[in-house]
Amino acid sequence: MSEQISHHIPEALIAAYAAGSLSKAYSLVVATHVSMCDTCRASLMAHEAAGGAVLESVAEEPLSGDLRKNLMDRLDDPIEYEADTNTPDGIYPGPVASALRSKSVKWKKLGGGVRQCIIDMDREGSARLLHIPAGKPVPEHSHGGLELTLVLQGGFSDDTGHFDVGDVEVADGDLEHVPTADPGVDCICLAATDAPLRFSAFVPRILQPFFAI
């Protein structure tokens, strides 16, 4: 898999993932890409090792009296997506397969043959699967924040280049594009955003609130 991956997760996002400071939506994309990419997996391991070394160098501090209560409270926190502990399921790498099994998710039509399946959504952003028919475009749009798009099947192209299975496109507010699926095989992507997209055409803008895009 790694031999064909040419678009990787930025180093800063890998470092944030290792530190546990990424949102759930971005964490799912990073965990999934790392499960497919030897290069980024090695980078993650390096960041984790560096973090461990820093912790070992920190002087010991006395434990607070409410440590037990805080620990029990944390057990109720959402589980973050792990990069290397889950098995794949068809085209879905382990982290995505695990997320899909953990809740009831449904595919919804967006128009033009494009469908989406929202995996997770909270105040920090959303993660979704996008199914784009072979040879078809997604409506022209820009971004209100940062969007990470990881290809799981097929591929797509836009003005910035071509993205194959395992590749990640990192898009921000400076990019306005029309991603178009490769011919032959439908494209399935995992996408995470922290703000709504900005569609150029009138109809997608009207429908946007109903699809939570």
C-alpha positions in Angstrom: 0.0 0.0 0.0 2.7 2.5 1.0 4.4 2.3 -2.4 1.5 4.1 -4.1 0.9 6.8 -1.5 2.3 10.2 -2.4 0.2 12.6 -0.4 0.7 12.3 3.4 -0.6 13.7 6.6 1.3 16.9 7.6 3.9 16.4 10.3 2.2 18.9 12.6 -1.1 16.9 12.5 0.8 13.6 13.3 2.5 15.3 16.3 -0.9 16.6 17.5 -2.4 13.1 17.1 0.5 11.6 19.1 -0.1 14.2 21.8 -3.9 13.5 21.9 -4.8 17.0 21.0 -6.7 16.4 17.7 -10.4 16.4 17.4 -12.2 13.0 16.9 -12.9 13.7 13.3 -9.3 14.5 12.4 -8.0 11.7 14.6 -10.1 9.2 12.6 -8.5 10.3 9.3 -5.0 10.3 10.8 -5.4 6.9 12.4 -6.8 5.5 9.1 -4.0 6.9 7.0 -1.3 5.7 9.4 -2.8 2.2 9.2 -2.2 2.3 5.5 1.1 4.2 5.3 4.4 2.9 6.5 6.0 6.4 6.2 3.5 8.1 8.4 3.4 5.2 10.8 7.1 5.6 11.4 6.7 9.3 11.9 3.9 8.7 14.5 6.1 6.2 16.4 8.9 8.7 16.5 6.6 11.4 17.9 5.3 8.9 20.5 8.8 7.9 21.5 9.8 11.6 21.9 6.7 12.2 24.0 7.6 9.2 26.2 11.1 10.5 26.7 9.7 13.9 27.8 7.4 12.3 30.3 10.3 10.2 31.8 12.3 13.4 32.3 9.5 15.2 34.2 10.1 15.3 37.9 7.6 13.3 40.1 4.8 15.2 41.7 2.6 14.2 44.7 -0.8 12.8 43.7 -3.8 15.0 44.4 -6.5 13.7 46.7 -9.2 13.6 44.0 -7.0 11.5 41.6 -9.3 8.5 41.8 -12.4 10.6 41.0 -10.8 12.2 38.1 -9.6 8.9 36.7 -13.1 7.4 37.0 -14.6 10.4 35.3 -12.1 10.0 32.4 -13.2 6.4 31.9 -16.5 7.8 30.6 -14.8 10.0 28.0 -15.1 9.0 24.3 -12.5 6.5 23.0 -10.1 8.0 20.6 -9.4 6.2 17.3 -6.4 4.0 17.4 -4.1 3.6 14.4 -2.9 0.0 14.8 -5.3 -2.1 16.9 -8.2 -2.8 14.5 -8.6 -5.2 11.6 -9.8 -4.0 8.2 -13.3 -4.8 6.8 -13.4 -4.9 3.0 -12.2 -1.5 1.7 -12.5 0.0 5.1 -9.3 0.1 7.1 -9.4 -0.9 10.8 -10.2 2.5 12.4 -13.1 3.1 9.9 -14.4 -0.4 10.2 -14.4 -0.1 14.0 -16.2 3.3 13.9 -18.9 1.9 11.6 -19.5 -1.1 13.8 -19.8 1.1 16.9 -22.9 3.0 15.8 -25.9 3.1 13.5 -24.9 5.0 10.3 -26.8 5.4 7.1 -25.9 6.5 3.6 -27.8 9.6 2.3 -28.1 10.9 -1.3 -26.6 14.4 -1.9 -27.5 14.6 -5.6 -25.7 13.8 -8.8 -25.2 10.3 -7.6 -23.0 11.4 -4.7 -23.8 9.9 -1.3 -22.5 10.5 2.2 -22.5 8.6 5.5 -21.8 10.7 8.6 -19.6 8.7 11.0 -19.1 11.3 13.8 -20.2 14.8 14.4 -19.6 17.1 17.4 -18.8 20.8 18.1 -15.2 20.4 16.9 -16.1 19.0 13.4 -17.4 16.0 11.5 -16.1 12.8 9.8 -18.0 11.3 6.9 -17.7 8.8 4.1 -18.3 10.1 0.6 -19.3 7.9 -2.3 -18.7 9.6 -5.7 -19.7 7.8 -8.9 -16.8 7.1 -11.3 -16.1 10.0 -13.6 -18.4 12.4 -11.7 -17.5 15.7 -10.0 -18.3 17.1 -6.6 -19.9 20.6 -6.8 -17.3 23.4 -6.8 -16.5 24.5 -3.3 -14.0 26.1 -1.0 -13.5 25.6 2.7 -14.4 27.5 5.9 -11.7 25.6 7.8 -9.4 22.6 7.3 -10.6 19.6 5.3 -8.7 16.2 5.3 -9.8 13.8 2.5 -8.4 10.3 2.5 -9.1 8.0 -0.5 -10.3 4.5 0.4 -11.3 3.3 -3.1 -10.8 4.6 -6.6 -9.3 8.0 -6.8 -10.0 11.7 -7.7 -8.3 14.7 -9.3 -8.5 18.4 -9.0 -6.3 21.4 -9.8 -3.8 20.4 -7.1 -3.2 16.9 -8.6 -4.3 13.3 -8.5 -5.1 11.3 -5.3 -5.1 7.6 -5.2 -5.9 5.0 -2.5 -4.2 6.0 0.7 -3.5 9.6 -0.4 -4.7 12.5 1.7 -5.7 15.9 0.3 -5.3 18.8 2.8 -7.5 21.7 1.8 -8.0 25.0 3.6 -9.8 28.3 2.8 -7.4 29.2 0.0 -8.4 26.2 -2.1 -11.5 26.3 -4.4 -11.8 23.1 -6.4 -14.0 20.6 -8.2 -12.8 17.1 -7.1 -13.7 14.6 -9.9 -13.7 10.9 -9.4 -11.5 8.8 -11.7 -13.3 6.8 -14.4 -13.9 3.1 -14.0 -14.3 2.7 -10.2 -16.5 4.7 -7.9 -14.5 6.8 -5.4 -15.0 6.4 -1.7 -13.3 8.8 0.6 -13.1 9.5 4.3 -13.4 13.3 4.9 -13.1 15.4 8.1 -13.9 19.1 8.5 -14.0 21.6 11.3 -16.2 24.1 9.5 -18.9 24.0 6.7 -17.9 23.9 3.1 -18.5 27.0 0.9 -20.3 25.9 -2.3 -20.2 28.2 -5.4 -23.5 27.1 -7.0 -26.9 28.2 -5.6 -28.6 24.8 -5.2 -25.8 23.2 -3.2 -25.8 26.2 -0.9 -29.6 25.9 -0.3 -29.4 22.2 0.4 -26.2 22.4 2.6 -28.0 22.8 6.0 -30.1 19.6 5.3 -27.0 17.5 4.7 -24.8 19.0 7.4 -21.9 19.5 5.0 
